[in-house]
Amino acid sequence: MTERKAGQPYSAEELLSFDRIKRAMTSRVLDRIEDLWQGKQPISVEQMNEVIEDEWRRVKEAVRSSPAAREAFRKYLERTVAEQIDKLMKEDKAELESLGVVEKSL
């Protein structure tokens, strides 16, 4: 069961907040470390850090590929693109008006 849990994708609910990410990630890291240990000698700090870093990469990838992240990025892009277009229009407004561009269309 721990192997399945350790390899399963993160759910959208687990990625909603930092505290949820921490709980889900902690559970998965502990499961993976226990699977590595299996009653043998304690694992090294380097091995623990490797598991933690690997799981952190999985969390970040899950967040990046989530629908909420795509929606947030789209909103960011819309805002950024609109600001850049507004800046360009402001810089060249007089020239464009002299060429017949009006403030608002009908």
N, C-alpha and C positions, 0 to 999 in steps of 0.2 A: 504494500500500500504506500509506503513512503517513497518508493521509486516512482510510482505513478504520480504522486503529488509533486515530487521534486521536478518532474518533467512536464507537468501540465501547464498550459498557458495561463497567464494572469487574466482574471475576469475584469470586466469594466469597473465593477464595484470596488475591486481591490486597488484600482488606480485613481480613485477619486480624490484622495488626500494623502499627505505625507505620512500621517499616522497609520492609515490603512496600508500604504505601501510598506511601511516598516514592519507592521504585524505580519503581513503575507510573506515578505522577504525573509524575516527572521525565522518563521516556521519552515520555509523551504530550505534555508541555509542549515538549520539545525538537523533537518531530515537528511540532507546530503552529507553532512559531517558525520552523523551517526552511521549512515551507510558505509562511509569510508572507514570509520573506526572499527566497527563490527567486533568489539571486545578485544582488539589487539592493543598494541602500544598506543599511547595518546598520539594524536596527529600533531604535526608541527604548526607553529604560528604561520609559517609560510603557506602551508596547505590550507589552513583556515582562511587566510587572506585571499588565496586564489579562488576558493569557493565563493567567498563574499563578493569579490570583484566580478566573477563570472555571473553571479546572480544579479548584481547591479546592472551589468550590461543587458541582461535579459529584461529587467524592469524598464530600463530606458528605451529599449527597442519596443516593448509592449506599449509604453506611453506614446512614443512617436507614431506608432501604427494604429492607435486607437481612433475611433470616430470623433471623439471629443477633441483630440489633439488636431485632427485634420480641420475640424470646424473652427477651432481657435486660431489656427494658422491662416485659414482662409479669411477670417475677420481681420487679422493683423495685416495680411496682404492687401485687402480692400482699403483699409485705412492708409497704409503706406503709399499705395499706388495713387489713391485720391489726393493725398497731400502733395505728391510729386507733380501730378497733373495740374493741381491748383497753382503750384509755384510756377510752372512753365506758362500757364495761361496768364498769370499776373505779370510775369516778365514781358510777355509779348502781346498783352492786351491791346495797347494802342495800335500796333501794327496790324493786328487781326481786325480791329474795328475799322481801320482805314480801308481794309479790303472787303468790308461789308458784313463782317460777323457781328451779330447783335447779341445783347445780353441774354435774352430768353426767347425761345421760339414759341409759336402759337400752338 
